[in-house]
Amino acid sequence: MSQITTHILDTTLGKPAQGVAISLHQQHGAEWIKLAEGTTNADGRIANLLDKETVLPIGIYKMHFEVHPYFETLGITAFYPWVDIVFNISTNEHYHVPLLLNPFGYSTYRGS
């Protein structure tokens, strides 16, 4: 399993959000360097965003979720065109970064 995993749950539908493009970035000064990208599967997950062997160094990271196309496919005009979750990696442990999403709000937490 990748050191970084994620999933998206559409809380309005009570279902996983399939087909959402996600990218992982590392902060370098004022810039963000893209490290990986993928698309959520039928279960709303990306389990292999990074290779199993990749261990990210301590630092600040961002997951960028392109949610506009997902809601557009459902015929819903959403308030947020994308969601950026910025987080700190302080150990070489596994980090799960879930997104609970609806057209007018979102929340996240450090999962397991």
C-alpha positions in Angstrom: 0.0 0.0 0.0 1.1 3.5 -0.7 2.3 5.7 2.2 -0.5 8.1 1.2 -4.0 6.9 0.6 -7.3 8.6 0.2 -11.0 8.1 -0.4 -13.9 10.4 -1.1 -17.4 9.9 0.2 -20.2 12.0 -1.4 -22.2 12.6 1.8 -25.3 13.9 -0.2 -25.6 10.6 -2.0 -24.1 8.4 0.7 -21.9 6.8 -1.9 -18.2 6.9 -2.9 -17.2 9.6 -5.4 -15.9 7.8 -8.5 -13.8 9.4 -11.2 -12.3 12.3 -9.2 -8.8 13.4 -10.4 -6.5 13.8 -7.4 -2.9 15.0 -7.4 -0.3 15.0 -4.6 2.1 17.9 -4.2 5.1 18.6 -2.0 5.9 22.2 -0.8 9.3 23.5 -1.8 9.5 27.1 -0.5 6.7 29.0 -2.2 6.2 26.4 -4.9 4.3 23.1 -5.0 5.9 20.2 -6.9 3.5 17.5 -8.2 4.6 14.0 -7.1 1.7 11.8 -8.2 -1.8 11.8 -9.7 -4.6 9.4 -10.1 -8.4 9.0 -10.3 -10.7 7.5 -7.7 -12.1 4.1 -8.4 -15.6 2.8 -8.0 -15.1 2.7 -4.2 -13.9 6.3 -4.3 -10.4 5.3 -3.4 -6.8 5.7 -4.7 -4.7 3.1 -2.9 -1.7 3.2 -5.1 -1.0 6.9 -5.4 2.7 6.3 -4.7 4.8 3.1 -5.2 4.9 0.9 -2.1 8.6 1.6 -1.7 8.3 5.4 -1.8 8.8 7.0 1.6 8.2 10.7 1.6 10.5 13.0 3.5 9.2 15.1 6.4 7.5 18.2 5.1 4.3 19.9 4.0 2.1 18.2 1.3 -1.1 19.0 -0.5 -3.8 16.8 -2.0 -5.7 18.5 -4.8 -9.1 17.1 -5.6 -10.7 18.2 -8.9 -14.4 18.0 -7.8 -16.1 20.2 -10.4 -16.2 17.6 -13.2 -17.6 15.0 -10.7 -20.5 17.2 -9.7 -21.0 18.4 -13.4 -21.4 14.7 -14.4 -24.2 14.5 -11.8 -25.8 17.6 -13.1 -25.1 19.5 -9.9 -23.7 23.1 -9.7 -21.4 22.9 -6.7 -19.9 25.8 -4.8 -16.3 24.5 -4.7 -14.6 23.7 -8.0 -11.7 22.0 -6.2 -10.6 21.1 -2.7 -7.0 21.4 -1.5 -6.1 19.6 1.7 -2.7 20.7 3.1 -1.1 18.5 5.7 2.2 17.8 7.5 4.2 14.5 7.2 6.3 14.2 10.3 7.1 10.4 10.3 7.4 7.6 7.7 4.0 6.2 8.9 1.0 5.6 6.6 -1.2 8.7 6.1 -4.8 8.3 5.0 -6.4 11.6 3.9 -10.2 11.1 3.4 -12.6 13.7 2.0 -16.2 13.9 3.0 -17.8 15.9 0.2 -21.1 17.5 -0.8 -21.9 20.3 -3.3 -21.7 23.0 -0.6 -19.2 21.8 1.9 -16.5 19.3 2.8 -14.5 18.0 5.7 -11.5 15.9 6.2 -9.5 14.2 9.0 -6.4 12.0 9.4 -7.7 8.5 8.9 -6.1 5.1 9.5 
